[in-house]
Amino acid sequence: MNAPTTSVSLKDALARACSEIENTIENLLPMVPGDESILIEAMRYAALGGGKRLRGFLAVEVATLFGADRQAALRVAASVELLHAYSLVHDDLPSMDDDDLRRGQPSTHKQFDEAIAILAGDALQTRAFEILVEPETSPNATVRANLALALAQASGSAGMVGGQVIDIRGEGRALPLDQVRRLHALKTGALIRYAAESGAILADVDDARRAAIVAYGRDLGTAFQVADDVLDSTATAEELGKTAGKDEASGKSTYVSLLGIDGARAEARRLSDRAREALSSFGAQADALRALADYVVERRN
Amino acid sequence: MNAPTTSVSLKDALARACSEIENTIENLLPMVPGDESILIEAMRYAALGGGKRLRGFLAVEVATLFGADRQAALRVAASVELLHAYSLVHDDLPSMDDDDLRRGQPSTHKQFDEAIAILAGDALQTRAFEILVEPETSPNATVRANLALALAQASGSAGMVGGQVIDIRGEGRALPLDQVRRLHALKTGALIRYAAESGAILADVDDARRAAIVAYGRDLGTAFQVADDVLDSTATAEELGKTAGKDEASGKSTYVSLLGIDGARAEARRLSDRAREALSSFGAQADALRALADYVVERRN
C-alpha cells in the first residue's frame, strides 16, 4: 500500500468537524439528575468515545457544499453519529458480536451492564430521530420530515439492521460476492450514503445534485467497507483499537476472502475513484469530499 | 371490585379498531425475500401477537373525535403499537425483565433468539418513526414532523426508556410514592399520553383541545398503571397471559405495596374520573374515550 496521501486540508477539515460534532453531541445529550442519569451517562459514553466521525463529517461537508447553515448541519451530523453509536452498542452485545473492546475502551455493556447498554442504544436511536425533527434543525418542516424518513430507510430493516441480520445469518458459511456486496450495502453502506444525502436534504437541493451525492455516498460507503476488510486482515489490534482478524476467525466471507488482499485493494481504489467521479459537476468546494474518497481507502485504522 | 361495566359500544369500537390496526400493521410490515426475512418475521411476531391495542385505539378515537382521516389515524395507531411492541421485546430480554412469556406466547427472544429479538426491537422502533414521517400519514409536513417529535419525547431517555432505567435501578429497594409515580409517568404513562395526543396532532387541533387530550391521556395512563399493579397482585397468570405476582416477588415498590389493594383501587378510580373530566368540553363523540377511562380500571387482564 502507498503511504497515506491524506491532504493537510482534509486533515484540518476533519479535525475541525470532529471537534464541532463532539461539542454538538455534548450539548444534545445534557446530563440529568435522578436515577435515570446512568442512562445519559451510558449514551454519552457510547456517543462521545471518539471515533473518526466519518458520517458526521460527510453530513457537514455536503451541507456546507450546498450552503446550508453550519449549526443545522452539525445537528444533522450529530444525529447520524448517535444513530451510528446506537448500532455499535447493540452490535457489541454478548448475543451479537460479543465484543469487549470498542475504540480501545471497554464496550458499553462492559463499562455499564447489558440492560443499560440495550436501553442506551434504544435511547440513542430515539434521540437521533428527535434531533432531526426538532425545529432547530430546519425552519422547513418538509426538510425535517424528509431527513427523518431517509434516516429510517437507511437504518431500519431495509437498511443497516437488515444488513446486520444477513451478517449474523451468514456467519460460518461462505457467501458469494454478490451477497457480500448486498450485506455491506445494507449494513454499513446505507448509513454512510445517508450521511452524505442528509447534507443535500438539509440544503434542499434539486434532484440532480441530490442524486450525484447519493452516488458518491454509495461508492464511498462500499469503498470504506472493502478497505475495512483489508484493514481487518492486515492491521494489528493496537492499530485498530479493536480485536483484529475477527471476521476471518469467525468464518465470515469478506472482500478479502473472496478477492484476495490485492484484489480487495484494487476494488476499494476503483470504488473510491468512481465516488470522486460522481462529484465531477461540483467545483473546488467539493475537494474535501474528493480527498475523503482517497482517505477511506488509505487509512490505517 | 364491581363487575365490569364496559359498555357494548366501547367493546364494539375496541374490536373494530383492533382489527383495523392489526390489518394496518400487517400492511406496514410486508414480508421480504432473503436472509433478512427472519427479521421481518420476528417484527411481525412481536407486533401482531394480539394485545389490547389500547394505545392504537386511543390514537384512532382521538383522531376520529377531531375529524381526521381514518386511514391516516390507523397509520399513527400502528406506529404507536410498533413502538410499544419494540419496548416489550426489549423489556422481556434476559438481561432486562427476563420474561419467557408474553400474551401467553413465548416472548420474541424465546421464539427466535436474543440477537434477532434485539434487532427486531430496533427495527420496530425505526419503523414507528418512519411511518409517521411518510407522506401517506399527512399531507402536512409540520404534522408529520410534530408526530415524530412527540413520539421521540414520549419514548426516549426523558420518557419510556428513562422510566425503564429508573425501574431497573429501583428493583429490590423501596421507592417512595412520588418516585413510583414518576417512574410510571415515564415508563408507561408517557406513551399512553402520546397515543392520545397523536390523534390531536394528526387532526392539527388548537392548543386548548390538545391540552385537554393530553390531560386525559396523562390521567388515563396513570390509572392504567395503578390498575395494572392491582391486577398483578390479584389476577392469575392465566388471566394475565404473563407471569403474575412478579413485581412483588422482585421487591419492586408498587402502588399496591404503597397504598394497599383498596387504596390502589380508589386511586385508579380517582384518576379515571379525572380523565373523564378532562373531556368535559367534548360532546357525545367522546363517549368511547370516557368509557375507556372506566374500562382501564375495571379490566381483568
Boltz contact constraints between the chains, C-beta under 6 A:
constraints:
  - contact:
      token1: [A, 35]
      token2: [B, 166]
      max_distance: 6.0
  - contact:
      token1: [A, 35]
      token2: [B, 169]
      max_distance: 6.0
  - contact:
      token1: [A, 36]
      token2: [B, 162]
      max_distance: 6.0
  - contact:
      token1: [A, 36]
      token2: [B, 165]
      max_distance: 6.0
  - contact:
      token1: [A, 36]
      token2: [B, 166]
      max_distance: 6.0
  - contact:
      token1: [A, 39]
      token2: [B, 157]
      max_distance: 6.0
  - contact:
      token1: [A, 39]
      token2: [B, 165]
      max_distance: 6.0
  - contact:
      token1: [A, 90]
      token2: [B, 118]
      max_distance: 6.0
  - contact:
      token1: [A, 95]
      token2: [B, 114]
      max_distance: 6.0
  - contact:
      token1: [A, 95]
      token2: [B, 115]
      max_distance: 6.0
  - contact:
      token1: [A, 96]
      token2: [B, 115]
      max_distance: 6.0
  - contact:
      token1: [A, 114]
      token2: [B, 95]
      max_distance: 6.0
  - contact:
      token1: [A, 115]
      token2: [B, 95]
      max_distance: 6.0
  - contact:
      token1: [A, 115]
      token2: [B, 96]
      max_distance: 6.0
  - contact:
      token1: [A, 115]
      token2: [B, 168]
      max_distance: 6.0
  - contact:
      token1: [A, 118]
      token2: [B, 90]
      max_distance: 6.0
  - contact:
      token1: [A, 119]
      token2: [B, 161]
      max_distance: 6.0
  - contact:
      token1: [A, 119]
      token2: [B, 164]
      max_distance: 6.0
  - contact:
      token1: [A, 119]
      token2: [B, 165]
      max_distance: 6.0
  - contact:
      token1: [A, 122]
      token2: [B, 161]
      max_distance: 6.0
  - contact:
      token1: [A, 123]
      token2: [B, 156]
      max_distance: 6.0
  - contact:
      token1: [A, 123]
      token2: [B, 157]
      max_distance: 6.0
  - contact:
      token1: [A, 123]
      token2: [B, 161]
      max_distance: 6.0
  - contact:
      token1: [A, 125]
      token2: [B, 125]
      max_distance: 6.0
  - contact:
      token1: [A, 126]
      token2: [B, 152]
      max_distance: 6.0
  - contact:
      token1: [A, 126]
      token2: [B, 155]
      max_distance: 6.0
  - contact:
      token1: [A, 126]
      token2: [B, 156]
      max_distance: 6.0
  - contact:
      token1: [A, 127]
      token2: [B, 156]
      max_distance: 6.0
  - contact:
      token1: [A, 129]
      token2: [B, 129]
      max_distance: 6.0
  - contact:
      token1: [A, 129]
      token2: [B, 152]
      max_distance: 6.0
  - contact:
      token1: [A, 130]
      token2: [B, 152]
      max_distance: 6.0
  - contact:
      token1: [A, 133]
      token2: [B, 145]
      max_distance: 6.0
  - contact:
      token1: [A, 133]
      token2: [B, 148]
      max_distance: 6.0
  - contact:
      token1: [A, 133]
      token2: [B, 149]
      max_distance: 6.0
  - contact:
      token1: [A, 141]
      token2: [B, 141]
      max_distance: 6.0
  - contact:
      token1: [A, 141]
      token2: [B, 142]
      max_distance: 6.0
  - contact:
      token1: [A, 141]
      token2: [B, 145]
      max_distance: 6.0
  - contact:
      token1: [A, 142]
      token2: [B, 141]
      max_distance: 6.0
  - contact:
      token1: [A, 144]
      token2: [B, 145]
      max_distance: 6.0
  - contact:
      token1: [A, 145]
      token2: [B, 133]
      max_distance: 6.0
  - contact:
      token1: [A, 145]
      token2: [B, 141]
      max_distance: 6.0
  - contact:
      token1: [A, 145]
      token2: [B, 144]
      max_distance: 6.0
  - contact:
      token1: [A, 145]
      token2: [B, 145]
      max_distance: 6.0
  - contact:
      token1: [A, 148]
      token2: [B, 133]
      max_distance: 6.0
  - contact:
      token1: [A, 148]
      token2: [B, 148]
      max_distance: 6.0
  - contact:
      token1: [A, 149]
      token2: [B, 133]
      max_distance: 6.0
  - contact:
      token1: [A, 152]
      token2: [B, 126]
      max_distance: 6.0
  - contact:
      token1: [A, 152]
      token2: [B, 129]
      max_distance: 6.0
  - contact:
      token1: [A, 152]
      token2: [B, 130]
      max_distance: 6.0
  - contact:
      token1: [A, 155]
      token2: [B, 126]
      max_distance: 6.0
  - contact:
      token1: [A, 156]
      token2: [B, 123]
      max_distance: 6.0
  - contact:
      token1: [A, 156]
      token2: [B, 126]
      max_distance: 6.0
  - contact:
      token1: [A, 156]
      token2: [B, 127]
      max_distance: 6.0
  - contact:
      token1: [A, 157]
      token2: [B, 39]
      max_distance: 6.0
  - contact:
      token1: [A, 157]
      token2: [B, 123]
      max_distance: 6.0
  - contact:
      token1: [A, 161]
      token2: [B, 119]
      max_distance: 6.0
  - contact:
      token1: [A, 161]
      token2: [B, 122]
      max_distance: 6.0
  - contact:
      token1: [A, 161]
      token2: [B, 123]
      max_distance: 6.0
  - contact:
      token1: [A, 162]
      token2: [B, 36]
      max_distance: 6.0
  - contact:
      token1: [A, 164]
      token2: [B, 119]
      max_distance: 6.0
  - contact:
      token1: [A, 165]
      token2: [B, 36]
      max_distance: 6.0
  - contact:
      token1: [A, 165]
      token2: [B, 39]
      max_distance: 6.0
  - contact:
      token1: [A, 165]
      token2: [B, 119]
      max_distance: 6.0
  - contact:
      token1: [A, 166]
      token2: [B, 35]
      max_distance: 6.0
  - contact:
      token1: [A, 166]
      token2: [B, 36]
      max_distance: 6.0
  - contact:
      token1: [A, 168]
      token2: [B, 115]
      max_distance: 6.0
  - contact:
      token1: [A, 169]
      token2: [B, 35]
      max_distance: 6.0
